[in-house]
Amino acid sequence: MNSDISSGQIRKAFLKIKKEMNILYMKLEHLEEENIKLNNKIDEDLKNKDNNLTTPSTKSNNQQQLFIANTLSGKVHLPHCPYAKKIAIQNKEEFEDIKQALRQKYIKCSCISAI
């Protein structure tokens, strides 16, 4: 039969797939390295921005605001949000700055978007 595939053809196909997977892994490693560099740059920029804030009222407002994130849903809420009040303790993560939560890939709840 002409539709039979030889073991040599199968081996050749697997080697090609292995080679392509290695290329993808290298690209993934590169992207992860770039992601780390970008996160470090963001952290540095935010630190510099915080150091440049001179208005005491602005700093105290930022420190008083708390954001509650749900590790299961991937959303971040204000403390008074009904969804935030329902989050189980083991799934709760708190942030003093919304930017920290967003850097960790949390999505704003509508309670934050309304502000």
C-alpha positions as CSV (number, residue, x, y, z in Angstrom):
1,M,0.0,0.0,0.0
2,N,1.1,3.5,-0.8
3,S,-0.4,4.9,2.4
4,D,2.0,3.0,4.6
5,I,4.5,5.2,6.4
6,S,8.0,3.9,7.0
7,S,9.7,4.1,10.3
8,G,12.4,6.3,8.7
9,Q,9.7,8.8,7.8
10,I,8.3,8.8,11.3
11,R,11.7,9.2,12.8
12,K,12.4,12.1,10.5
13,A,9.1,13.8,11.4
14,F,9.9,13.4,15.1
15,L,13.4,14.9,14.7
16,K,11.9,17.9,12.9
17,I,9.3,18.4,15.7
18,K,12.1,18.1,18.3
19,K,14.1,20.7,16.5
20,E,11.2,23.1,16.3
21,M,10.4,22.6,20.0
22,N,14.0,23.5,20.9
23,I,13.6,26.7,18.9
24,L,10.4,27.5,20.7
25,Y,12.0,26.8,24.1
26,M,14.8,29.2,23.2
27,K,12.4,31.9,22.2
28,L,10.4,31.3,25.4
29,E,13.5,31.7,27.5
30,H,14.4,34.9,25.7
31,L,10.9,36.3,26.3
32,E,11.1,35.4,30.0
33,E,14.4,37.2,30.3
34,E,12.9,40.3,28.6
35,N,9.9,40.1,30.9
36,I,12.2,40.1,34.0
37,K,14.1,43.1,32.6
38,L,10.8,45.0,31.9
39,N,9.5,44.2,35.4
40,N,12.7,45.4,36.9
41,K,12.5,48.6,34.9
42,I,8.9,49.2,36.0
43,D,9.9,48.6,39.6
44,E,12.7,51.1,39.2
45,D,10.5,53.7,37.5
46,L,7.9,53.3,40.2
47,K,10.5,53.6,43.0
48,N,11.8,56.8,41.3
49,K,8.3,58.2,40.9
50,D,7.5,57.5,44.6
51,N,10.8,59.2,45.6
52,N,9.8,62.2,43.5
53,L,6.5,62.7,45.2
54,T,6.8,65.6,47.6
55,T,3.1,66.2,48.5
56,P,2.5,64.6,51.9
57,S,-1.3,64.3,51.2
58,T,-0.7,62.3,48.0
59,K,1.5,59.8,49.8
60,S,-0.9,59.3,52.7
61,N,-3.8,58.8,50.3
62,N,-1.9,56.1,48.4
63,Q,-0.9,54.4,51.7
64,Q,-4.5,54.4,53.0
65,Q,-6.0,52.8,49.9
66,L,-6.0,49.0,50.0
67,F,-6.7,46.7,47.1
68,I,-7.9,43.1,47.5
69,A,-7.0,40.6,44.9
70,N,-8.6,37.2,44.3
71,T,-5.9,34.7,43.3
72,L,-8.5,32.4,41.7
73,S,-10.5,34.9,39.6
74,G,-7.4,37.0,38.8
75,K,-9.3,40.2,39.7
76,V,-8.5,43.0,42.1
77,H,-11.1,44.9,44.1
78,L,-11.6,47.8,46.5
79,P,-12.2,46.6,50.1
80,H,-15.9,47.8,50.0
81,C,-16.7,45.8,46.9
82,P,-19.2,43.0,47.5
83,Y,-16.9,40.6,45.6
84,A,-13.9,41.4,47.7
85,K,-15.9,40.6,50.9
86,K,-16.7,37.1,49.6
87,I,-13.0,36.1,48.8
88,A,-11.8,33.2,51.0
89,I,-8.8,34.0,53.1
90,Q,-6.5,31.5,51.3
91,N,-7.4,33.2,47.9
92,K,-6.9,36.7,49.1
93,E,-3.9,38.9,48.4
94,E,-3.6,42.6,49.5
95,F,-1.9,45.4,47.7
96,E,-1.3,49.0,48.8
97,D,-0.9,50.1,45.2
98,I,-3.0,49.1,42.2
99,K,0.0,49.2,39.9
100,Q,1.5,46.3,41.9
101,A,-1.6,44.2,41.3
102,L,-1.6,45.1,37.6
103,R,2.0,44.1,37.3
104,Q,1.1,40.7,38.7
105,K,-1.5,40.4,35.9
106,Y,-4.6,41.0,38.0
107,I,-7.5,42.7,36.2
108,K,-9.5,45.6,37.6
109,C,-13.0,44.9,38.9
110,S,-15.7,47.3,37.8
111,C,-15.5,48.8,41.3
112,I,-12.1,50.2,40.5
113,S,-12.9,51.1,36.9
114,A,-15.7,53.3,38.3
115,I,-13.3,55.5,40.2
